[in-house]
Every structure is written in structure tokens, then in C-alpha cells.
């Protein structure tokens, strides 16, 4: 049913876009916009080609203004037309995914849909050679389990690298690029809050440095995260009550959390500058205009100094000790457009006033 979510990801993302100003929990970026529940994914978490294509086509047909795509289309994180690491059948499948995906994205874009997508949580530069270890992530045939593949930049992660798509990198509370966020000069369009639980003074995990948004109570109860009186018993779940009504919220991090922040700003742009949609009702705005305003009004942010930025994470072990993990990511490009921030950090106020 449209009002049931057995995978908290969608509720969290939708809450970030449009949670109402009702005195409970959080407020969304665009709290008065209309949400449309178009299910390209399953409760299992998979987003396969046919429902993704159907969803994009539907969005174009019924006049949806902005779609948020906090996923990659399964089963391939990267689709390669002729990668020698893949069998001829796998190559053909990936060519089909690219062709069908691009056709659907182009159709939606032509019909006024602004396309916003999560950049990915692989902590990799998508403009460089990459090692993919999770594809294919759905094995319906023996021998098709995930394997290590060397991925050249010519391979495509759909939809984030698709045509006319605004790709969004994730930022921590300090505005540094999140340690997990994928990046790349020419790949990232804009950046937005996505959380980073290790963006702390001591490099130790703090769950409250993630993004707080709505959480289905039924899932919290099924997971044993609530006491008998309804209060949370885990640090990443928060309850907010107003009179006799309570809502539940949880902290999550990811580019999935960054993308809806940008999608919410895009929705505000349409709300502010759109014109009457005679075919579908409400307002509409050319998708190229919406995307241009989103990029132009983002707050420019230069690469860190030095550009080789090292992330340090102190991960607590079962015995109470801490293991140090470091990763170094290189930011390329000028302040006006670079691989960590794209054109800048999305700015809702600038977007509707400049």
C-alpha cells in the first residue's frame, strides 16, 4: 500500500524533502510541496531496470516537477558496454540498461522533470579507474555473484551519471565532503548535507552527526528499538510528541540523504519561479531552468588545502579499544566547480531570492 514502508530509506528521504511544519520532529527543505510516491524500488532495497524506467516515464506523463533518485539501478553499480571482465551476456545486459535508462531520463527531462540523484557511497572518484566489488549485486544465476571488476571512467553508474541528472555529493556537519561520498571533477554537480558520523573533533563516531528524518514506527518496533512505553532504546532513534501524537525519527548518513536536500531546493525553485501547468495543474518550470538556478545559487566552496584530504576514523572495537582507519581523497578543480562540491553547496534561500 502507498502508505506502508517496510524499508525506512524511502520515508527518511521523503521526510527530508517535505516533512511539514507541524511541531513534530524535523521540517523538510520544502515543507509545503506535494509528495508523489512513485515506487521504483522494492522493500528489499533493489531498484531494477523496468520499474525505474516505468517510474521515470510516469513522472514525465503526469507532470511531476522533481524526482529524487537515492539509488543506483541494480544489479550493476557500473554499466560497461564492453568491459573484458564481463561475459558477452553481461555486456549485453549492461548495454541494455544504459540505453533504456538514458531513453527514460531523456523522456522525463523533455517533459519538465528535474532529475536529482545521489552520487554514491563508494568513496571513489568516478572520473578515474575504479575497482567495483559489489556487482552484480543480485545473483539469480549460479556464477553471477559479485566479483571484483576494474572499471574505466567510460562505464556509467545509472542514474547518477545519466544525461540531464544533477548528481549530489554528501557533506558532513563541518561542510567537509563526507568520508563515504563518491566524487569527481566533472561528475559532481552540487553538494548537500548527507551526514558524516566521523566528522567530529576526535574522529570518533557520533551518530548525531548524521541526518535526522522520519522513521516508520512499525519498523522501529519490529527491530526492538522501542521500550514498551514507546520510548527509543537506541541512540539513533528519536521520538517527538505533541499532545497525544508522537512521531519517530532516525539518524542516517549517505548521499541518499544529500540528494533529497538538493531535490527539496529544486522543488522550492519550481514553487517560486514556475508558471501555470495547463496540462497537469499546479506549476511547472523547464527542467534546464530549474537545474541552472540550483547550480547558480549554490554557495561556492573551494577544495581543501591540501587537495589530498585525509580522513581519519577511530572505530571502536569489541574490547573497547579504537582502530585507526585513514583514507585520502583528492579534490580537483577550481572553487567555482570541483570534484568535492561541484558548483557549490545548495542554498535554499539563495535559490528563491537571487
Secondary structure, DSSP 8 states (H G I E B T S, - for coil): -TT--SSHHHHHHHHHHH--SSSSS---TTTTS-------S-TTS---HHHHHHHHHHHHHHT--EEEE-S--TT-SSB-SS-TTS-HHHHHHHHHHHHHHHHHHHHHHHTT-EEEEE--SS--BTTS-EEE-S-S----STT-S---EEE-TTSB-TTTTSTTEEEEEEE-TTSSB-TT--B-TTT--EEEE---TT-STTSB--GGGSEEEE--HHHHHHTT-B-TTS-B-STTEEEEEETTEEEEEEEE-SHHHHHHHHHHHHHHHHHHH-EE-TTTSSEE--HHHHHHHHHHTSB-----SSSEEEEEEEEE-TTS-EEEEEEEEE--EETTEETTTBT-B--HHHHHH-
